[in-house]
Amino acid sequence: MDRLRPRNREVFSGFTNAEIEKMKNFLKEPKGVTWGREFYQKLAGSFNRSTGRAGKPVIKWTEIEGWFQARLQDLPQVPNSELMVPKCKEDVMQDPSELEFEAKSSKDGAWYDVEAFLAHRFLSTGEAEVHVRFVGFGAEEDEWINIKSSVRQRSIPLENTECSNLNVGDSVLCFQERRDQAIYFDAQIVEIQRRMHDIRGCRCLILIRYDHDNSEERVRLRRLCRRAKY
């Protein structure tokens, strides 16, 4: 199958609202369904025979193909992964580049590694969502996630030598450890107490403020991850 055409390809803009709505419904198909030439030709025939197209230009199947491809390019393409890799742990980890994305759960506001994007859809508002499976969780925990606000490149655990690069006001991902849970939340650095390193590594104390509830906590560097830059 050919790769999607460049995003700057001119897209036909003469579809009626009813035709756009019908095409959007196809984008909600599960498991990332793809379509071929026969599908586009049948859909073009259906549109051209409808009363809503009376007096309007005939639609070519390639114009419908272009509409679908332009929107599919806005969806992240991520390979499935069987890895279950913890972040910010002291044990040996596999290459973090093998897990490229993380998504924020609407259930608790925490960020989790993405194992796979299962499907995609467009809402009536035009916003795109992906159906996400999180690493280490089963299908019962799958969620529809807003691409723009809740999907991003995977944050990377900070190394012992990287504490010198941190500054007050930096945005980080922090591993919050509680009696009943241990999950990742976005946070801001409020204060840094720099200390000499020893055989255990970085001994600096970093005061962070969690974005979701404004609570503060002093943590070690090993609990922080660097947010990916765009």
Secondary structure as GFF3:
##gff-version 3
##sequence-region A 1 230
A	DSSP	alpha_helix	17	27	.	.	.	ID=ss1
A	DSSP	alpha_helix	37	49	.	.	.	ID=ss2
A	DSSP	three_ten_helix	51	53	.	.	.	ID=ss3
A	DSSP	alpha_helix	61	72	.	.	.	ID=ss4
A	DSSP	three_ten_helix	96	98	.	.	.	ID=ss5
A	DSSP	beta_strand	101	104	.	.	.	ID=ss6
A	DSSP	beta_strand	111	122	.	.	.	ID=ss7
A	DSSP	beta_strand	128	134	.	.	.	ID=ss8
A	DSSP	three_ten_helix	139	141	.	.	.	ID=ss9
A	DSSP	beta_strand	143	146	.	.	.	ID=ss10
A	DSSP	alpha_helix	147	150	.	.	.	ID=ss11
A	DSSP	beta_strand	151	153	.	.	.	ID=ss12
A	DSSP	beta_strand	156	157	.	.	.	ID=ss13
A	DSSP	three_ten_helix	160	165	.	.	.	ID=ss14
A	DSSP	beta_strand	171	177	.	.	.	ID=ss15
A	DSSP	beta_strand	182	193	.	.	.	ID=ss16
A	DSSP	beta_strand	205	210	.	.	.	ID=ss17
A	DSSP	beta_strand	216	219	.	.	.	ID=ss18
A	DSSP	three_ten_helix	221	223	.	.	.	ID=ss19
A	DSSP	beta_strand	224	226	.	.	.	ID=ss20
###
